[in-house]
């Protein structure tokens, strides 16, 4: 059964030189994949040598493609001698955020979500602004 619905893919690769990105892009176009986002390749130091190389050019593409075309693309990418390593993955699915939902690690809570009660009142601390005098008085109370 052949799938006819296009899917999103992220293609990351390591190449021996800067021109490898052009070759990968040429393969992407050859397989009728739609480029959604492209990052320019940047030189990186490898954690361990690959084919006696200690440096490589890292690049990535986000594409929209048929699954069969992605399989053919993977086969052609394996055959390319300038591509040292590559990875093709489906990007993670992002659900619509609901008000009051806990954001993923590293993201901040928006003002609307912060106003939503996320814990029972007994466990939630209310934030109030204190003047300098009131703050000093509070500190003295705590220290005594």
Secondary structure, DSSP 8 states (H G I E B T S, - for coil): ----S-EEEEEEEEESSTTHHHHHHHHHHHTT-EEEEEEEEEEEEEEEEETTEEEEEEEEEEEEE-HHHHHHHHHHHHH-TTEEEEEEE---------TT----TT----HHHHHS--S-TTT--------HHHHHHHHHHHH-
